[in-house]
């Protein structure tokens, strides 16, 4: 039986009719395939719930953060030591960001393995890559806002890449304007530009999912194509319920990690030296910088995104089953393994202190 949103009791039913008449909530109870409500297919919804947690904790911290370079680090110390529940909120924000990045990667892998990027869903794959890029932007700018040694070094990389890009990267350099410090501009970007891009992309992502339907289950004979009129006996309202349930579990895990392992804040940064490593999301590109300089860091990350963007246009077969797409699965596995190995090598190696240009 399909899950119904309407309560059974008469009083609740009347209340529901009043609410539904004005908000149209019954519209979210449209049919979806049974597999759409399994955990692998709910990863996108869990990620969205994680972003809601990040938004709430971010707004709370913003009430006490000062983006002026002379006061930024001290304001973070104030959040940790004096703001009500500041240390816990900051730690929840930090761990949620890490968990969200994991769910994004798992969601990306699931879509890749099940061939959910195939016709007619190529555009949504590209929108998803855009969301991945925005997420990396959130992580990067959030790292800089701490204004400790790790942050100062991250900002130096930001400026070097901006200078390497020339006119296309001038916004990321101090030369864009001398009236506002670059830290303050990155803070504004973290609070306005990136959220605006995220909202635009996530609305597009959800719209395309609604219009094109959930991709078929990758059974041995499944093929890509437009959605059928009746996708299944399950309901999207169940999908939302599972998303909220797993999202609350994610919040509980983030809260537990926040209590056990509070987010670290380093000493105030000293410009001109490189003695720290980036967060694990960026570690696979760390060896590329050691080998080829800042060009390797930029080129390596750009190459990964280009290869991902080409996937739906290279794999043109109609088959969804991984067994009938062995070559693309093998290539994807090799690239993923290479990134993991590079990340591990960077993680276990000792940073070699040197002056930054």
Beta strands, then each sheet from edge to edge (+ up, - down):
strand 1: 31-32
strand 2: 234-235
strand 3: 273-274
strand 4: 354-355
sheet 1: 1+ 2-
sheet 2: 3+ 4-
end
